[in-house]
Amino acid sequence: MFQIDLVEQCKANDRKAQLALYKQYCDGMFCVAMRFLKNRDDAEDVLQESFIKAFKKIDQFKGEVTFGAWLKRIVINKCIDFLKSQRERLVSLDENYMHVSEDEDWSVEDDVNVEMVKQAIDKLPENYRYVVQLFLVEGYDHGEISQILNISETACRTRLLRGKGSVKKILKKNRYVAGS
């Protein structure tokens, strides 16, 4: 059965179609949640809440993007909301007035593997970690990230640049990156 047919059946509140879409996307969306939450129980809870929200709001799905991309955005937003609710204090940075120089060089030494980079990203402060993760791991651009996080594109670019610099420092500290 085609995905669009399943979505249309879900809009008609067809439970079998909902289960089929759930089975199709559950594992992939769980991986997305785990990348943000790092805790299996929390990821499972957020995943369930995400599917519930998706099925409640499925009438808002217009097919402009794939269902998977639409669902992924819901999962990411739910993860960020969960993390914000767990946070004890909020630190606000006014980055709107900063000049950002573009630096698209993400190169590291050949012996650095993906796991080393993920560990370095995990050590970043939350505001940098989200932007770096959404950009590098999830593949969103600055416009999409600024919408998801409700920040300006300038703030997004600033946080990405600073986050990248921090990742390189962490890797260099561990002697994984040459130069600076």
N, C-alpha and C positions, 0 to 999 in steps of 0.2 A: 504494500500500500504506500502511496506517495505521502510525503510529509505534509503537503498542503491539505490533502484529504484528511489526514489525522487531525490537523489543526482545526479544520472546519467542523469535524465531528466533535472535537473538544469544545468548540464554541456552542455546540448543541448539548453540552453537558454529558457526552457519551463517556461513561466510566472506562470502558474497554479501550477507547482511543487514548484517554488520559494515561492509563496504565502502559500502553504501548509507547507513548512519548516519554513517559517516565523511564521506562526500561532502556529506551534508546539513548537518553541523555544523562542518566543517573551517574554512571561511572566518570564520565568526563567532567561533569559539574562538581562531583565530589573532589576530584583532583584540583580544580580551581579553588574550591573552598579550603582545601588542605594547604595550598600554597599561601593562603592568607592567614589562616587560623592556627595551623600547626598542631591541632588537637582533634583527634578523631571524633570524639563525642560532640564537640562544638561544631565541627564541620557537618556532621550528620544532622544536627538540629537546624543549622542554617540552611542546609540543603532542603530539608523538608519544608521549612518556612518559605523558601524560594519557590518550590513547586506549587505550594498552596497559593502563594501570591500570583504566580504565573497563570494558574488555572482560573483564579478569580478575575484576573485582568486580561484574559486571553482575547477578549473583544477589542482590546487596544492594539493587538498585534495586527499590523497592516501588511505584512509581507515585504516591507521595504528592505529588510535585512533577513538573513536566514533565521529560522526559529531558534537555532542554537546560539546565534549571536545575541538575539533578544533575551534569551534565557540567561546567558552568561552575564549580561549586564545586570540582571536582577540578582543573580548569585553574588556578584562582586559588590553591589550596593548593600546587600544584606550582610555580607562579611564586614564591610566597612562600618555599617551601623552597629553590628555586634561588637566590634573592636572599640568603637567610640563609647558604647555603653559600659564597657569594661574599664575604660580609662578613668583614673581618679581626678586628673586635672587636665585642663586644656591650655596649651601654650599657643598664643597667636603671634604670627609673624606678619608684618606688613611688607610684602615683597612686591607690591605694585609699582613702587618707585625705583626699583633696581634695574640697572642695565644688564642685559644678559647677552653674553657672547656665545654664539652657537659653536659647539664642539661635538661633532659627531663621531669622534674617534673613541671607540670602545675596545680597542685592541689591548690584549694582554699577552703574556708569554705563552708559548705553545703548550707548556706543561700544566697550565691552569685548566681545570676541567669545570664542567657546569656545576657540579656539587660545590666546589670551592667558591664560585661566584654566588651561588644561592646562599651559602653560609655567610658570606660577606654582606649580602643584601639583608639578611635576617638581623644583622648587627646594626643596621642603620636606624636613626631616629624615625619614628612613625611617619612623619610628614614626608620625609625623603623616601622611605621604604615603599610607601604606596605608589608614588609616582614612578620610581625605578621599576617596580614590579609590573605595574600596568603597562609601561613602555616596553621594557625588555622581554618580560615573560609572556604577558597577555597580548602584546602587539598593538596596543592602542596608540593613536597619535595625540599630539598636544591638545587639539580641540576636544577630542573625546574624553581625555583625562580631565581636562578642566571642567567639563560638564559633569562627569561622574563625581569628582571631588568638590565641586562647587567652588572652584578657585579660578583666577584669571589665567589666561594662557601664559602671561609673563611669569606669574608665580609658578606655573607648571614647569616652564623652561628653567627657571632659577632652581627649583627643587631638583629637577632632573640633573642639571649640571653639578650642583653641590652633592647630590647623592652619588653621581658617578665618581666625582673626586674622592668622596669618602670610601667608596668601594675599592678604588685603586689604592688608597692609603692602607686600607685593611689588608688587601692582598699583598701590597709591598711590605707591610709590617711582617707578614708571614713569608716574605721573600718569594712571592709568586709573580711579582711584576718588576720588570726592569725599568730603570729610569723614572722620570716623573713628569 
